[in-house]
Amino acid sequence: MKYKYLTLIVIHNGQLLTIMDIFIINVSIPSIQRDLRASNGAMQFMIAAYLIGFASFLITGGRLGIYTAGKRSSFQGYYSLCLVPWLVEFLRELFSW
């Protein structure tokens, strides 16, 4: 239990990152909907797809952290959080008509 406070800070930062990400998405919904000319149903689908991708990377990163218990896995988790918005933007550009 040498690093219990450091562990607590890391866990709290992860929770803060998750809440901030969802908050930013909710604030930007009107401008995204206007720019994409999407219906309410399409917006619900896009948000659900984003959150499913976010949750799957979060769960996978957590399991990697349990198995490897190293600093490397937490950095991979942060990099995957950067990858998901890039992938969403890439797919939006790919399938925009």
PyMOL commands that set and color helices and strands:
alter all, ss='L'
color gray80, all
select helices_A, chain A and resi 4-36+40-68+71-95
alter helices_A, ss='H'
color red, helices_A
deselect
rebuild
show_as cartoon
